[in-house]
Amino acid sequence: MITCTSTPMVGLLIQGGPLDIDHVVDLLRRKVIVLVLQGTGLGADLIAFVYFEKVHHQGDEYESFVKTELIKRMMNCYPKDFVDNELAQ
């Protein structure tokens, strides 16, 4: 006899903007599996880049490289969000 049922849930990110990235972070905090389709562009590629770098390059150099590279990539993906931003200059 089943006393409790739950519906499995999975997140899926194809492309995506800043709000979608926030949504992925929220899902991960709630322990929901998220499939990120690398190669679809924008937010999905940003998340895939950070994940790949974390898995393959660890240590002191990882953090400074990823932060710098991620900012560059974010500026390319979302230029309108960085027009008046200090990071863009």
Secondary structure, DSSP 8 states (H G I E B T S, - for coil): ---------EEEESS--HHHHHHHHHHHHTT-EEEE-TTS-HHHHHHHHHHHHHHH--SHHHHHHHHHHHHHHHHHH-GGGGTT-GGG-
